[in-house]
Amino acid sequence: MLAIFLLAAIWSELPLLGRLDWPVAVAGMVTMALVVAGALSHLGRVRLIAGHIDKDAIDNRQRRLVEVPFEAGEAFDLIDAAIRELPRIEQVESARDSLQVRAKVSRPDTYGEHPLGRWNPLRWFGNPRNQILATVTPGHDSSSLTLICEPESPAWSDWFLVDDGTNFENAEAITRAISRRVAERRRNEKAEAVQTATEKELTVAKLSLLHAQVEPHFLYNTLASAQLLTRSDPPRAEEMLGHLIQYLRRSLPSTDNEMSTLGAELERALAYLEILRIRMGSRLSVQVDVPENLRATPLPPMVLQTLVENAIKHGLEPRTGGGTVWIRARRSDDVVAVTVADDGDGFNAKSSGTGIGLKNVRERLRLLYGSKAALSVVANFPAGVAATLTVPPSLEEDTRHV
């Protein structure tokens, strides 16, 4: 309208032509018609997108305050990704240190070619792009996002031009993208929790199975040996049965799936080894060096037994001359190291083992302790194998994974 008034003032001063008022009147009416048509088009599109019309919805400049339930770094990454997914996005500038994202967005030709094309006076003031500014404010357990979507033009241009709801559309699109990503993160967390619970159930099932399982061949051989000894050497038969009772008592499944201790597991392993010493005689030697103050160290049931059985089955039993099994425990810094070693055939021997026992031990340690426990199996010098468990000296609530 200012342009029309200026044109009218200049036109009235022109000789002869200044007497003709209709060109100026026509130009003014056409301009007003375009303004009214643009305003109605803007209102109609905002109603279509938002479902309602109010002052905030029809505004060219949109501001949103969104709470994001993540710490500032995660929230920034989420918002940066959401903005980069917008169609026609341009010139994205991310500043992670200041937690800001700036971007330009090309406006779509919402209704195709505008009336009068480039001769439309309303387009002379316009800008074909919008801009976005997103700022993340850190909080205690969450972050807040301030999102501004506006035309790439000064505020005074809003008096002459409308944005056809494009900035409202951009603000809503970014908000939806953030909500979708937060929901996806929550679904992933729930899936991980379900997976962890499933792993826990599987571990408890394996643990119960290990508790209840006494190897049939070991039991049969022990009872057969005891039966023979009752005829030739009753005292040794009685000793063997006593050790078998001790071993079976320690092998019964626990009703509450509690952790065992190094001392209790050592008693089970020694009962097993004493039975084998009676059967193998001088072919088997056992040496134990476990300080009394370390016997209260929490230990998953059956892990020590698994290492001892491996040392016997794959190390000493294949050898005609037998050998020695060492059980040793030491504390270093914040871990307790329990080593089971033998001087048997070692890694060079042909073994019928499948490795499932050691794999189960490693999996149980991972589920119980995470990265705070480990199992290493190395060659012993001068012969045999040494398997070492490293576990924390105590199992605190924030340490236990299962």
Secondary structure, DSSP 8 states (H G I E B T S, - for coil): -HHHHHHHHHHHHSTTGGG--HHHHHHHHHHHHHHHHHHHHHHHHHHHHHSS--HHHH-SSEEEEEEESS-HHHHHHHHHHHHHTSTTEEEEEEETTTTEEEEEEE---TTSS-TTGGG-GGGGS--SEEEEEEEEEE-SSSEEEEEEEEESS-GGGGGT---TTHHHHHHHHHHHHHHHHHHHHHHHHHHHHHHHHHHHHHHHHHHHHHHH---HHHHHHHHHHHHHHHHH-HHHHHHHHHHHHHHHHHHS--SS---EEHHHHHHHHHHHHHHHHHHHGGGEEEEEE--GGGTTSEE-TTHHHHHHHHIIIIIITTSTT-EEEEEEEEEETTEEEEEEEE-SSGGGS-----SHHHHHHHHHHHHHHGGG-EEEEEE-SSSSEEEEEEE-SS--TTT---
